[in-house]
Amino acid sequence: MHHKQGHAFPPQPGPGSEVLDRVLLALLAMMTSVTICLGTVPLFRSMGRSFGIMDDPGSRKVHSVSTPRTGGWAVLIGFFVTVLIGYLVAPRLKEIPWLEAQIGGGIALLRDAHKVQSKLIALFIGSLVAFSVGLADDVFGRRFPVYLKAGGQVVAALILVSADVKTSFLPYDWMNVVLSVAWLVGITNAFNLLDNMDGLASGVALIAAGTLLLNAWSLDEYFVSLMILAFMGSLLGFLFFNFQPASVFLGDCGSHFIGFVMAALTLLERYVSHASGMLFPVLMPVVILAVPIADTLTVVAIRLREGRPVYVGDNRHLSHTLVSVGFSQRGAVLFLYLVTFSLGLGAASLSDAGTFQSLLIILQSLGFVVALLVLMFLRRSSTLGAAP
């Protein structure tokens, strides 16, 4: 879906002696965001209780006690602070002799960070707008008009696209703009819908981001790699509190933020290498995010068929389907982790695959998606008559 002829973030190939430095700096970036998120989740969890931003149990909910829905704040803070440290502080670390001796090669790779300033600013502002839209939904609920929610999502997408963060494989620029906005809005909503069971949205995002990391690292997209690691660190820190049984939820603010950043990272990467067969690698983001995409398309189709508004929640998601056929909640989430991981392994090979190999990977991925859809229809025909 996304074909990048050049680099959204400049590649920084280095000699073999710098590999260890790059790995150490990458680990430092991830551990920084993990630590920040671990430290701030309890704070925002308490804030949710204090201000009454809670998710109460209900007929279509899988939790049985009121739970704060403010965990997304910690994910945002962990990611933003780590990226800002990398952008503002890392280039100056070379002035510290002992640190220069340890990871000097990795630090040197960040000396051109100023070249991506406009893209970073657009990513920050766009994701903040998406976060704010979700926060309004958390606070006001059904009093927050659907058209304002949709409009805010489009504005967030346009902010990012205005900084030239968009696809480039279509023949006309306006087509790339339209596709990029649709992709950003679509994936933002997909993760918002996927956030229906403990640890599901954050875990799927973590695994999908890991696949993006493999691709970015292999193609020397070092800046993008560090951003992905910062994002993964925040998600991992949050999962300590969000995996079943969760003590805090992402909230719509968090799921909007995760979806938007996930979509933005796919647009920042490039996927086509010299070994690529045709343009199959541009499908890599679609394959990596097949679980949230399939979940969204399925529930929307079901709601339209049954004459219900597409924006009103229900328990017809993939995770609910798995529970209905005998999985535990934790088992259903782990199963969807496994599907995301398996799809990601195939997708990660697309950038270096020839035409025949690419076709096999795409067919394999379609097989996974069809299997999930079969589960949905089996459940609909055998265990459900009408929506709860």
N, C-alpha and C positions, 0 to 999 in steps of 0.2 A: 504493500500500500504506500510505502514511503520510500522514495528513491532520492538519495542525496549524492549528487555528483561531487560536491566538495564537502568540507567539514563545517558544521554549524559552529563547533568549537575547534580551534586549530589543533591538528594532530601534533604530537610531540615525540617522534621516534627518538630513541636514545640508544647508545651502545649497550652491550650486554652488562657492563659493569654497573649500570644504573638501575638494573632490574630490581635488585634488592632494595635500593632506596625508594623506588616507586611503590613497591609492595608495603614497605614500612609506613610510608606516608598515607597509603590507602587504608591500612589498618588503623592508623591514628585517626583518620577522618571518621571511619565507622565507629570506633570506640568512643570518640567525642560525642557523636549524636546519640549513641546508646546511653551513655552516662547522663547526658542532659535530659533525655526523655524519661529515664528511670527516676531521676531526681524531681522532675516536675509533674509527673502523672498524679502522685498523691496530693499535690497542691491543687491541681485543677479538679480532681475528684472531690475534694472538700469544697471547692468553690461551687461546683454543681449542686451539692447538697445545700449549701448556704443560700444560694439564689433560687433554689427550686427548679433547676434545669434537670429534670429527672425523666426517665423513661418508665412509665408505669406498666404493670402487667395488663394484658388484654386478651381477647379471644383469638387474635391472630399473632400474639407474641409468644416466644418460646421461653422467656424468663418469668420467674414467679415472684420476684421482689423488685421494688422500685430501685433503679440504678442510675447514677449520674451519667449524663450524656455529654460530658465535657472533655473526654480524653483526646479529642482531636486537637485541642490547644497545645498539648504536650508534643504531639507529632509535628505540628507547625513550628514550634519553638526549637525543637531539636534539629530540624532540617535547616531552618533559617539561620540560626546562630552558627551552626557548623560551616555552612557555605560562606557566611560572612567572615568567619575567622579565616577560612581558606583564601578568600579573596583579598581581605585587608591585611591580615597578619602574616600568612605564610611567606609571601615574597620578601618580608623583612627578617625572616628567621635566619637568613644566611649571615646576618650580622652577629649571630650568637655562635662563637667558634665551635663549642663542643657539639651543638646541634648540627652545624654545617658538616662536621666530620662524620656524623651518624647518618644523616639523610640528605646530604647536600645535593645529590643528583636529583632526588625527587623535588626538592625545593626549587631547584633551577628550572624545572619544567613549568613552574607557575609564574615565571617572570613576565609572561605575556598575558596574564589574566585580565589586564585592562582592556584588551581587544574585544572581550566578550561582555563588556559592561552593559551595553544596551539590552542584550538578550537576558542577562541576569535580572536587570531592573524590571523588564517586562514580565519575566517569570514570577518574580516576587509580587508585583502589583496584581497580575492576573490571578495568581493563586490566592492572594488576599481577598480579592473580589469574590472568587468562588467560595472561599471560606466564609465570608460575610453573608453571602446568600444562604448558605447552609445554617449559619448561626441564627439568622432571622427566622428560618423555618423551625429551628430548635426552640426559640423563645416564643414565637407567636403561633406556631402550629397551623391549624386550618385558617387562622385569621390572616396568614400571609398569602396573598393572591398568587395563583399559579403563574399568571402572566408576568408578574414581577420576578418570580423565581427563574423562569425561562429567559427573561430579558437580561437578568444579571449574569446568567451563564454565558449568554452570547457576548455580552460586553467583556467578560473575562477572557473569552477566546479571542476576540478582536484585538485586545490589548497585546496579547502574545504574538498574534499574526502580524500586527503592525511593526513588530521588531524583526520581521523577516524570519520568524520561526514557523515554517510551513513546509508542506510537501513541495517537490520540484519536478515530479515525473510527468505531470500532465502538460499538454501542449500550450495552454494559455494560463497566464498568471491568475486570472479571476477564477478559473477552475480550481487551481491549487488553494486559493483563499477560501472558497466555498467548502472544499473538501476538508481543509484543516479545521475550519470553524465547526463543521459538522462532527468531525472526529473528536475534537476537544469537548464539545457539549455532550456528545454521545457517551464517551468514556466516563466523563464526570457523572452522568446520570447512571451509567452501568454500575459503578462502584457504590453509588448511593443506594441503588436497588439491591446490590449484592450484600450490603451490610444488614443482614437479617438473622444472623446467628453468631454466637460468640467466636471471635477470632477469625471469621471467614474473610471479610474484606481486607483486613490488614495482612493476614497470612497469604492470601492469593496475591496481593500486591507485592509482598516481600519476595515470593518465589518468582513472580513475573519480572520484577526488577533485577533479580539475580541473573536471569537469562539475558536481559538487556546489558548487564554488566559484562557477561562473557563476550558478547558481540562488540561492545565498545572497547573493551580492553584489547581484544584480538586485532582490532582495526586501528589501534593507537589513538583512540579518542580519550585522551587522558583526563581532560577537564570534565567531560561528561561522566567518565568512570567515577571520579571523585564525588560528583553530585549524586550519582546513583548510590554510592556507598553511604553518603550522608543520609539519604532518603531511607535506605535499607536499615541503617542504624536506628533511626527514629521508629520505624515500624517494628523492629525487633524489641526495642525497649518497651514499646506500648503493648506488645503481645504478652509480656510477662504479667500484665494486669488484665488483658482482654481475652486470653484463652479460657475456654470453658472450665470452671464457672467464672465468668467475668465479674470484676468488681467495678468496672467503668466501661462505658461504651464510647465509640468514636463520636456519636451524634451526627447529624446531617452536616455540621460544619466540618468534622473530620473526614467523613466519606467524600464530601465535595472536594476537599483539599487533596486527599489521596488520589482521587480520580483525575483531577485536573493536572497534578504534578506528573502522574503516571503517563497521561496522554502527552504532556509537554516533553517529557524525556524521550518518548518515542519519536517525536518530531525533531529533536535536537540531534539524534543519532543519524548515522548513515549505515546502509545495509549492503550496498553493492560493492564487492571486491572484484579484482581482475579475474578471479576464478569463477565468478558467478555465472549461472546459466540464465540468459535472458533477464527478465525483471522479476523473477520469482521472489528474490529476497525482500522486495517491498511489501510482501505479505507477512513478513516476520511479526510485526506488531499485532496483526489480526490473529495469528496463530497463538502467540504468547497470551493474548487477552481473550482467547476463545471462550473461557468459562464465564466471565462477566458478560460478554457479548451475547452468548447463547442464552444465558439466564434472562437477560433483558428482553431480547427478541421474543422469547417464549412467553414470558408473563404478559408482555404487551399484546401479543397475538391472542392469548387466552382472554384477557380483559376486553379486547375489542370484540371477540367472538361472542362473549357473554353480555355485551352491551354495557359494560361498566367503564367508568373513567380510568384512563391509563395511569393517572397520577394517584389513585387511591390504592393503598397497600392491601396485600392479602397474603395468604400462606400457600401460594402456588409456585414458589421458587424451587430451583434444583435442590437446595438443601432440605427443604420441607418434603420434597418428593422422596429423597433418600431415607428420611426419618419414617415416612409412611410405609416404606417397604421393609423396615426392620432395623435400620441403622440407629445407633444412638446419636445424640446431637454432636458429640465429639467425633464419633466415627464418620458422620456425614461430612463434617468439616475436613477431617483428615483425608477422606476419599477425594474431595474436590482439590485439596492440596496436591494429591498424587496425580490427578488428571492434569492440573496446571503444570506440574513439574515434568510430566511425560511429554506434554505438548511442547514445553519449552526446550527440552532436549533436542527434539526434531527441528524446531525453529532456529535454534542456535547454529545448526549446520547449514542453513540456507545460504549464508553469505559466501560460502566456499563450495557450494554444491553445483554440479553441472545440471543441465536440463533434465536428464533422466532421473538423477537423484532428487532434484527439486520436486518433480512430479510425484515420486514415491512419498516424500515427506508430506506434501499437500494431501495426498490420498490418505495417508495414515492419520493426519490431523482431522480430516473430514470423518473418518471412521470413529474417532473419539467423540466428536460432536454428535454424530448420528446416534451413537449409543446413549448419550445423555438425553437426546430428544425422545428416543424410544422409551426410556424410563418415565419421562413426563407423560407420554400418551398412555402407557400402561397404567400409571397411577390414576389418570383421569377416567379411564374406562372401567377400572375395577374397584377403586376405593373411594372415589368422590362422585357425588351426584351434582352438588352445587357448591359454589364457593362459600366458605364460612362467613 
